[in-house]
Amino acid sequence: MSRSFLLIPTRFPPLSSSKTDTISVTSPGFSSFSCLRNGRRSNSSAPCISKRRRLGCKCQLADLAPVTSAAYGLVLLGCGLFACGKSGSKGSLFGGLTGAALMGTACLLMQAPETKAIGDSLGFGSAFLFSSVFGIRVAATQKLIPSGLLLVLSICALSVFISAYLLQDNL
């Protein structure tokens, strides 16, 4: 089912060229969100809806990285525990625990503005590492389940971290 949303600005920025103006946007069915033009802070809770409001999209994508890191760490931990329980694989358990620890650390580092770049780098490096591991595993075994699914998830997480880091520099 397809829905279209209309973004209605609730407060227009002044015509001055100050780089700290706040833009607030409300969309039907979602709570309002706002972000600073310099990209330092955003309290967004709505998905990126319109390409016309690219500034809001950039702020929201940058805020998506910690959530992605936490979710990806939980997926890695769950898959490691599942593989250890099903087949007794200690390597999968170690990989799942390592992935959860790395992604949890990245998520915590992304919370503070001073360490956000370090957290993005750690998240990118970890996602790249696991993408490589799962890619080699898929190539060696030629089985798409579970390694292929984890490879796709790793590549998706990697793209979020790349986008968040690049957009952080562009704002």
N, CA, C and O of each residue as an XYZ file, in Angstrom:
684
protein
N       0.839     -1.160      0.000
C       0.000      0.000      0.000
C       0.893      1.234      0.000
O       1.799      1.353      0.825
N       0.644      2.115     -0.890
C       1.466      3.304     -1.052
C       0.760      4.513     -0.445
O      -0.439      4.709     -0.645
N       1.513      5.319      0.297
C       0.985      6.535      0.884
C       1.906      7.675      0.512
O       3.126      7.512      0.473
N       1.341      8.793      0.247
C       2.160      9.980      0.019
C       1.958     10.921      1.191
O       0.860     11.028      1.737
N       3.018     11.594      1.567
C       2.982     12.488      2.699
C       3.303     13.898      2.233
O       4.063     14.097      1.286
N       2.727     14.845      2.896
C       2.972     16.241      2.606
C       3.723     16.839      3.778
O       3.251     16.793      4.913
N       4.890     17.400      3.507
C       5.663     18.041      4.555
C       5.211     19.496      4.681
O       5.185     20.234      3.696
N       4.863     19.892      5.880
C       4.380     21.241      6.127
C       5.357     21.914      7.086
O       5.448     21.522      8.249
N       6.084     22.916      6.613
C       6.997     23.612      7.533
C       6.206     24.328      8.614
O       5.251     25.046      8.318
N       6.600     24.136      9.868
C       5.917     24.794     10.963
C       6.618     26.075     11.362
O       6.011     26.938     11.994
N       7.882     26.216     11.006
C       8.611     27.439     11.297
C       9.614     27.654     10.197
O      10.457     26.792      9.945
N       9.539     28.767      9.551
C      10.448     29.061      8.456
C      11.701     29.731      8.998
O      11.617     30.539      9.923
N      12.864     29.407      8.434
C      14.092     30.044      8.910
C      14.115     31.511      8.490
O      13.540     31.870      7.463
N      14.770     32.354      9.271
C      14.885     33.757      8.871
C      15.742     33.882      7.615
O      16.460     32.954      7.240
N      15.656     35.024      6.985
C      16.378     35.219      5.736
C      17.852     35.508      5.941
O      18.579     35.672      4.961
N      18.311     35.576      7.160
C      19.731     35.814      7.405
C      20.536     34.592      6.997
O      19.983     33.506      6.828
N      21.821     34.767      6.841
C      22.676     33.668      6.383
C      23.336     32.939      7.537
O      24.375     32.306      7.348
N      22.762     33.011      8.717
C      23.321     32.314      9.866
C      23.238     30.813      9.657
O      22.255     30.312      9.110
N      24.271     30.089     10.094
C      24.319     28.656      9.864
C      23.732     27.858     11.014
O      23.855     26.633     11.029
N      23.098     28.511     11.975
C      22.515     27.776     13.090
C      21.007     27.911     13.129
O      20.402     27.729     14.185
N      20.390     28.223     12.010
C      18.931     28.305     11.964
C      18.333     26.918     12.129
O      18.898     25.929     11.663
N      17.191     26.850     12.793
C      16.513     25.582     12.996
C      15.337     25.485     12.044
O      14.579     26.438     11.865
N      15.199     24.311     11.436
C      14.064     24.048     10.560
C      13.243     22.944     11.205
O      13.782     21.894     11.555
N      11.949     23.172     11.365
C      11.058     22.159     11.906
C      10.068     21.773     10.828
O       9.551     22.625     10.106
N       9.809     20.485     10.727
C       8.899     19.988      9.709
C       7.961     18.992     10.360
O       8.384     18.174     11.177
N       6.687     19.058     10.001
C       5.700     18.125     10.509
C       5.137     17.329      9.352
O       4.828     17.890      8.301
N       5.000     16.030      9.534
C       4.382     15.195      8.514
C       3.213     14.452      9.136
O       3.296     14.021     10.286
N       2.117     14.294      8.385
C       0.944     13.611      8.930
C       1.269     12.175      9.334
O       1.899     11.441      8.573
N       0.855     11.790     10.490
C       1.085     10.434     10.954
C       2.389     10.272     11.706
O       2.639      9.208     12.272
N       3.225     11.292     11.730
C       4.499     11.218     12.424
C       4.633     12.454     13.307
O       3.986     13.474     13.070
N       5.465     12.351     14.308
C       5.717     13.536     15.120
C       6.684     14.448     14.373
O       7.351     14.021     13.431
N       6.753     15.678     14.792
C       7.603     16.631     14.084
C       9.064     16.372     14.410
O       9.398     15.791     15.442
N       9.922     16.818     13.506
C      11.345     16.699     13.744
C      12.022     17.993     13.364
O      11.487     18.786     12.590
N      13.187     18.196     13.906
C      13.937     19.393     13.562
C      15.411     19.048     13.552
O      15.845     18.088     14.189
N      16.172     19.841     12.821
C      17.609     19.661     12.822
C      18.270     20.998     12.571
O      17.677     21.894     11.969
N      19.488     21.127     13.032
C      20.229     22.351     12.801
C      20.880     22.291     11.442
O      21.227     21.211     10.962
N      21.047     23.421     10.825
C      21.653     23.442      9.508
C      23.111     23.020      9.535
O      23.621     22.539      8.523
N      23.794     23.182     10.646
C      25.175     22.775     10.692
C      25.323     21.294     11.025
O      26.443     20.790     11.102
N      24.213     20.591     11.223
C      24.223     19.146     11.373
C      24.676     18.627     12.716
O      24.939     17.432     12.848
N      24.776     19.481     13.717
C      25.264     18.995     14.995
C      24.226     18.216     15.776
O      24.563     17.243     16.450
N      22.990     18.620     15.698
C      21.986     17.975     16.540
C      20.699     17.807     15.776
O      20.291     18.693     15.026
N      20.063     16.680     15.963
C      18.762     16.434     15.360
C      17.945     15.589     16.311
O      18.449     14.614     16.867
N      16.700     15.949     16.502
C      15.819     15.129     17.335
C      14.712     14.561     16.462
O      13.527     14.716     16.759
N      15.108     13.912     15.398
C      14.131     13.422     14.432
C      13.530     12.105     14.887
O      14.200     11.262     15.486
N      12.247     11.953     14.586
C      11.580     10.686     14.860
C      10.743     10.255     13.669
O      10.040      9.247     13.749
N      10.799     10.981     12.582
C      10.044     10.633     11.381
C      11.003     10.149     10.296
O      12.151     10.590     10.253
N      10.557      9.257      9.424
C      11.430      8.794      8.360
C      11.637      9.883      7.315
O      10.862     10.835      7.232
N      12.671      9.733      6.535
C      12.937     10.693      5.472
C      11.867     10.523      4.410
O      11.762      9.461      3.796
N      11.077     11.553      4.190
C       9.900     11.417      3.355
C      10.058     12.092      1.999
O       9.625     11.533      0.991
N      10.648     13.244      1.942
C      10.678     13.993      0.709
C      12.093     14.393      0.342
O      12.892     14.756      1.206
N      12.398     14.326     -0.951
C      13.712     14.752     -1.399
C      13.832     16.264     -1.371
O      14.938     16.800     -1.431
N      12.712     16.953     -1.283
C      12.751     18.407     -1.203
C      13.366     18.857      0.107
O      13.943     19.943      0.166
N      13.265     18.080      1.130
C      13.821     18.439      2.428
C      15.090     17.631      2.672
O      15.168     16.876      3.642
N      16.077     17.784      1.805
C      17.299     16.997      1.872
C      18.052     17.236      3.174
O      18.732     16.333      3.664
N      17.947     18.409      3.733
C      18.612     18.686      4.985
C      18.084     17.763      6.085
O      18.868     17.209      6.857
N      16.762     17.594      6.161
C      16.180     16.687      7.143
C      16.589     15.256      6.898
O      16.796     14.504      7.850
N      16.712     14.858      5.637
C      17.125     13.502      5.299
C      18.543     13.244      5.764
O      18.843     12.173      6.290
N      19.420     14.227      5.570
C      20.813     14.048      5.963
C      20.930     13.917      7.473
O      21.682     13.078      7.970
N      20.192     14.741      8.202
C      20.247     14.665      9.657
C      19.705     13.332     10.141
O      20.250     12.740     11.072
N      18.646     12.860      9.522
C      18.050     11.611      9.948
C      18.946     10.421      9.632
O      19.035      9.495     10.437
N      19.608     10.424      8.485
C      20.485      9.320      8.137
C      21.679      9.266      9.076
O      22.130      8.183      9.448
N      22.191     10.421      9.458
C      23.295     10.452     10.411
C      22.843      9.923     11.773
O      23.635      9.314     12.492
N      21.584     10.150     12.132
C      21.072      9.640     13.397
C      20.702      8.166     13.329
O      20.464      7.540     14.362
N      20.653      7.611     12.144
C      20.311      6.209     11.969
C      21.494      5.286     12.267
O      21.290      4.104     12.541
N      22.711      5.796     12.220
C      23.901      4.972     12.416
C      23.954      4.300     13.792
O      24.254      3.107     13.844
N      23.680      4.987     14.912
C      23.718      4.290     16.201
C      22.667      3.184     16.311
O      22.935      2.129     16.885
N      21.486      3.420     15.770
C      20.430      2.406     15.809
C      20.844      1.195     14.957
O      20.638      0.046     15.348
N      21.423      1.472     13.803
C      21.902      0.396     12.939
C      22.994     -0.404     13.629
O      23.021     -1.632     13.546
N      23.889      0.291     14.305
C      24.972     -0.380     15.018
C      24.433     -1.307     16.109
O      24.882     -2.445     16.242
N      23.487     -0.820     16.874
C      22.919     -1.642     17.950
C      22.160     -2.843     17.385
O      22.314     -3.962     17.873
N      21.348     -2.612     16.362
C      20.570     -3.710     15.774
C      21.480     -4.748     15.121
O      21.265     -5.951     15.271
N      22.487     -4.283     14.402
C      23.413     -5.207     13.732
C      24.208     -6.015     14.757
O      24.464     -7.200     14.545
N      24.603     -5.379     15.873
C      25.295     -6.105     16.934
C      24.421     -7.184     17.556
O      24.895     -8.281     17.854
N      23.141     -6.870     17.751
C      22.220     -7.875     18.298
C      22.003     -9.028     17.327
O      21.900    -10.182     17.742
N      21.933     -8.718     16.030
C      21.777     -9.783     15.023
C      22.996    -10.687     15.024
O      22.862    -11.910     14.978
N      24.195    -10.094     15.075
C      25.414    -10.903     15.100
C      25.480    -11.775     16.350
O      25.858    -12.945     16.279
N      25.111    -11.202     17.490
C      25.106    -11.977     18.731
C      24.094    -13.112     18.660
O      24.407    -14.244     19.028
N      22.898    -12.824     18.195
C      21.866    -13.867     18.085
C      22.264    -14.973     17.133
O      22.043    -16.149     17.422
N      22.848    -14.615     15.999
C      23.280    -15.637     15.038
C      24.420    -16.470     15.595
O      24.473    -17.679     15.369
N      25.333    -15.837     16.320
C      26.433    -16.581     16.939
C      25.936    -17.558     17.985
O      26.389    -18.702     18.038
N      25.000    -17.111     18.824
C      24.430    -18.001     19.841
C      23.629    -19.135     19.212
O      23.685    -20.274     19.676
N      22.883    -18.818     18.153
C      22.099    -19.840     17.471
C      23.009    -20.900     16.845
O      22.741    -22.095     16.960
N      24.085    -20.462     16.183
C      24.996    -21.412     15.543
C      25.723    -22.264     16.573
O      25.966    -23.448     16.343
N      26.068    -21.668     17.698
C      26.732    -22.435     18.754
C      25.789    -23.469     19.344
O      26.192    -24.603     19.606
N      24.537    -23.086     19.555
C      23.564    -24.024     20.108
C      23.191    -25.132     19.144
O      22.973    -26.268     19.564
N      23.112    -24.820     17.858
C      22.675    -25.815     16.876
C      23.794    -26.772     16.475
O      23.594    -27.985     16.415
N      24.974    -26.213     16.200
C      26.049    -27.076     15.691
C      27.260    -27.141     16.616
O      28.216    -27.860     16.325
N      27.238    -26.414     17.706
C      28.359    -26.426     18.639
C      29.569    -25.658     18.132
O      30.690    -25.924     18.565
N      29.367    -24.716     17.227
C      30.467    -23.953     16.637
C      30.958    -22.877     17.595
O      30.265    -21.894     17.856
N      32.165    -23.078     18.114
C      32.748    -22.084     19.021
C      33.206    -20.852     18.245
O      33.207    -19.752     18.798
N      33.596    -21.009     16.975
C      33.993    -19.872     16.151
C      32.831    -18.922     15.916
O      33.003    -17.703     15.933
N      31.645    -19.483     15.695
C      30.465    -18.638     15.509
C      30.112    -17.894     16.789
O      29.718    -16.729     16.744
N      30.249    -18.558     17.923
C      29.992    -17.909     19.202
C      30.981    -16.766     19.427
O      30.589    -15.673     19.837
N      32.273    -17.021     19.156
C      33.294    -15.984     19.309
C      33.036    -14.820     18.350
O      33.167    -13.658     18.735
N      32.672    -15.126     17.113
C      32.370    -14.079     16.139
C      31.161    -13.251     16.538
O      31.167    -12.029     16.391
N      30.126    -13.907     17.040
C      28.934    -13.190     17.476
C      29.204    -12.295     18.673
O      28.721    -11.164     18.730
N      29.976    -12.800     19.629
C      30.322    -11.984     20.797
C      31.221    -10.812     20.409
O      31.054     -9.699     20.908
N      32.178    -11.073     19.512
C      33.065    -10.008     19.051
C      32.285     -8.940     18.299
O      32.483     -7.747     18.524
N      31.396     -9.369     17.403
C      30.585     -8.418     16.644
C      29.693     -7.586     17.540
O      29.557     -6.380     17.334
N      29.086     -8.214     18.528
C      28.224     -7.482     19.457
C      29.032     -6.480     20.274
O      28.575     -5.362     20.507
N      30.229     -6.868     20.710
C      31.070     -5.954     21.484
C      31.523     -4.765     20.632
O      31.484     -3.624     21.092
N      31.948     -5.025     19.400
C      32.391     -3.948     18.518
C      31.252     -2.988     18.180
O      31.421     -1.769     18.233
N      30.104     -3.538     17.837
C      28.973     -2.686     17.468
C      28.406     -1.944     18.677
O      27.952     -0.808     18.542
N      28.426     -2.566     19.848
C      27.983     -1.874     21.058
C      28.904     -0.713     21.403
O      28.447      0.359     21.799
N      30.207     -0.937     21.248
C      31.174      0.135     21.483
C      30.985      1.261     20.482
O      31.022      2.435     20.849
N      30.782      0.905     19.210
C      30.548      1.924     18.176
C      29.284      2.724     18.486
O      29.263      3.945     18.325
N      28.243      2.042     18.925
C      26.988      2.724     19.259
C      27.191      3.714     20.404
O      26.677      4.831     20.352
N      27.927      3.320     21.425
C      28.189      4.218     22.552
C      29.043      5.404     22.131
O      28.810      6.523     22.589
N      30.028      5.180     21.266
C      30.881      6.274     20.807
C      30.117      7.254     19.921
O      30.440      8.442     19.895
N      29.115      6.775     19.201
C      28.338      7.644     18.318
C      27.396      8.566     19.081
O      26.843      9.495     18.491
N      27.201      8.337     20.357
C      26.262      9.132     21.136
C      26.806     10.519     21.460
O      26.034     11.473     21.554
N      28.115     10.647     21.633
C      28.710     11.945     21.982
C      29.247     12.624     20.725
O      29.869     11.960     19.896
N      29.027     13.917     20.560
C      29.520     14.615     19.362
C      31.041     14.572     19.228
O      31.565     14.573     18.114
N      31.756     14.535     20.364
C      33.216     14.522     20.320
C      33.766     13.204     19.781
O      34.832     13.194     19.165
N      33.064     12.099     19.998
C      33.564     10.789     19.584
C      32.740     10.173     18.458
O      32.904      8.993     18.146
N      31.852     10.962     17.845
C      30.992     10.427     16.788
C      31.798      9.921     15.601
O      31.480      8.867     15.049
N      32.833     10.647     15.198
C      33.654     10.225     14.059
C      34.374      8.917     14.366
O      34.517      8.074     13.481
N      34.826      8.734     15.593
C      35.490      7.486     15.987
C      34.486      6.338     15.967
O      34.800      5.240     15.507
N      33.280      6.591     16.466
C      32.239      5.567     16.447
C      31.844      5.183     15.034
O      31.647      4.004     14.741
N      31.726      6.188     14.137
C      31.427      5.889     12.735
C      32.531      5.056     12.106
O      32.261      4.121     11.353
N      33.773      5.396     12.419
C      34.910      4.649     11.876
C      34.931      3.216     12.398
O      35.185      2.280     11.640
N      34.666      3.046     13.687
C      34.636      1.703     14.270
C      33.489      0.885     13.689
O      33.657     -0.297     13.389
N      32.334      1.505     13.530
C      31.205      0.806     12.925
C      31.492      0.414     11.490
O      31.176     -0.700     11.071
N      32.097      1.336     10.724
C      32.460      1.034      9.336
C      33.472     -0.096      9.272
O      33.309     -1.033      8.491
N      34.517     -0.016     10.088
C      35.549     -1.055     10.076
C      35.009     -2.420     10.462
O      35.370     -3.430      9.857
N      34.150     -2.452     11.462
C      33.572     -3.722     11.906
C      32.644     -4.305     10.843
O      32.680     -5.505     10.570
N      31.812     -3.449     10.244
C      30.910     -3.929      9.193
C      31.709     -4.404      7.979
O      31.339     -5.387      7.337
N      32.805     -3.708      7.665
C      33.661     -4.137      6.559
C      34.314     -5.488      6.866
O      34.393     -6.356      5.997
N      34.777     -5.660      8.101
C      35.378     -6.923      8.520
C      34.382     -8.070      8.383
O      34.707     -9.112      7.814
N      33.170     -7.880      8.905
C      32.184     -8.948      8.843
C      31.666     -9.172      7.423
O      31.314    -10.297      7.068
N      31.614     -8.118      6.609
C      31.259     -8.303      5.192
C      32.297     -9.173      4.496
O      31.955    -10.047      3.699
N      33.549     -8.929      4.799
C      34.624     -9.728      4.210
C      34.553    -11.179      4.671
O      34.689    -12.100      3.865
N      34.341    -11.377      5.959
C      34.268    -12.739      6.504
C      33.093    -13.499      5.896
O      33.247    -14.643      5.469
N      31.927    -12.871      5.855
C      30.763    -13.561      5.300
C      30.875    -13.734      3.793
O      30.375    -14.716      3.246
N      31.525    -12.792      3.113
C      31.752    -12.945      1.676
C      32.663    -14.120      1.369
O      32.401    -14.880      0.437
N      33.729    -14.279      2.141
C      34.629    -15.421      1.969
C      33.907    -16.714      2.298
O      34.087    -17.729      1.625
N      33.093    -16.665      3.335
C      32.334    -17.870      3.742
C      31.351    -18.300      2.647
O      31.217    -19.490      2.363
N      30.660    -17.320      2.031
C      29.723    -17.635      0.951
C      30.481    -18.209     -0.251
O      30.030    -19.172     -0.870
N      31.624    -17.619     -0.574
C      32.415    -18.097     -1.713
C      32.959    -19.505     -1.462
O      33.036    -20.312     -2.389
N      33.334    -19.804     -0.223
C      33.902    -21.115      0.087
C      32.844    -22.211      0.133
O      33.066    -23.308     -0.378
N      31.694    -21.922      0.743
C      30.677    -22.959      0.909
C      29.610    -22.936     -0.162
O      28.922    -23.936     -0.367
N      29.455    -21.810     -0.854
C      28.432    -21.601     -1.874
C      27.018    -21.856     -1.338
O      26.134    -22.329     -2.052
N      26.842    -21.528     -0.062
C      25.521    -21.620      0.576
C      25.053    -20.219      0.916
O      25.794    -19.429      1.502
N      23.830    -19.919      0.548
C      23.306    -18.582      0.790
C      22.715    -18.404      2.180
O      22.527    -17.279      2.643
N      22.420    -19.527      2.850
C      21.854    -19.438      4.192
C      22.791    -20.154      5.143
O      23.107    -21.315      4.882
N      23.245    -19.572      6.192
C      22.976    -18.254      6.738
C      23.988    -17.192      6.294
O      23.748    -15.999      6.484
N      25.109    -17.604      5.709
C      26.176    -16.650      5.399
C      25.744    -15.596      4.389
O      26.138    -14.437      4.515
N      24.959    -15.959      3.408
C      24.518    -15.004      2.397
C      23.620    -13.923      2.975
O      23.730    -12.750      2.616
N      22.731    -14.328      3.871
C      21.854    -13.345      4.513
C      22.649    -12.391      5.403
O      22.386    -11.189      5.436
N      23.616    -12.943      6.118
C      24.450    -12.091      6.964
C      25.348    -11.194      6.120
O      25.672    -10.080      6.534
N      25.754    -11.664      4.940
C      26.524    -10.818      4.030
C      25.683     -9.630      3.570
O      26.176     -8.503      3.534
N      24.433     -9.868      3.222
C      23.549     -8.780      2.791
C      23.328     -7.788      3.939
O      23.369     -6.578      3.715
N      23.096     -8.275      5.152
C      22.923     -7.393      6.309
C      24.192     -6.592      6.590
O      24.125     -5.416      6.947
N      25.349     -7.236      6.427
C      26.621     -6.549      6.652
C      26.838     -5.440      5.630
O      27.323     -4.362      5.975
N      26.481     -5.697      4.380
C      26.633     -4.686      3.342
C      25.664     -3.523      3.581
O      26.015     -2.366      3.353
N      24.457     -3.829      4.035
C      23.496     -2.757      4.362
C      24.010     -1.899      5.517
O      23.937     -0.672      5.457
N      24.527     -2.533      6.562
C      25.084     -1.780      7.687
C      26.283     -0.959      7.229
O      26.452      0.185      7.652
N      27.104     -1.531      6.376
C      28.263     -0.822      5.841
C      27.844      0.418      5.069
O      28.470      1.471      5.195
N      26.800      0.302      4.280
C      26.338      1.461      3.507
C      25.773      2.552      4.414
O      25.928      3.736      4.114
N      25.127      2.180      5.508
C      24.620      3.184      6.455
C      25.790      3.927      7.102
O      25.741      5.149      7.245
N      26.837      3.202      7.493
C      27.978      3.849      8.131
C      28.738      4.748      7.153
O      29.208      5.821      7.532
N      28.856      4.317      5.917
C      29.510      5.156      4.908
C      28.690      6.420      4.690
O      29.239      7.522      4.675
N      27.404      6.272      4.524
C      26.538      7.431      4.296
C      26.553      8.388      5.482
O      26.624      9.602      5.297
N      26.487      7.857      6.684
C      26.489      8.708      7.873
C      27.800      9.473      7.988
O      27.795     10.650      8.347
N      28.913      8.831      7.693
C      30.200      9.498      7.798
C      30.357     10.555      6.715
O      30.837     11.655      6.991
N      29.961     10.240      5.492
C      30.070     11.200      4.389
C      29.132     12.380      4.584
O      29.512     13.523      4.331
N      27.913     12.114      5.030
C      26.958     13.199      5.236
C      27.334     14.072      6.425
O      27.000     15.256      6.459
N      28.018     13.501      7.385
C      28.464     14.273      8.541
C      29.461     15.336      8.084
O      29.444     16.455      8.598
N      30.320     15.006      7.136
C      31.297     15.964      6.624
C      30.659     16.985      5.698
O      31.154     18.107      5.602
N      29.575     16.634      5.012
C      28.949     17.543      4.065
C      28.051     18.575      4.708
O      27.766     19.595      4.081
N      27.593     18.362      5.930
C      26.662     19.300      6.563
C      27.360     20.527      7.079
O      26.716     21.414      7.639
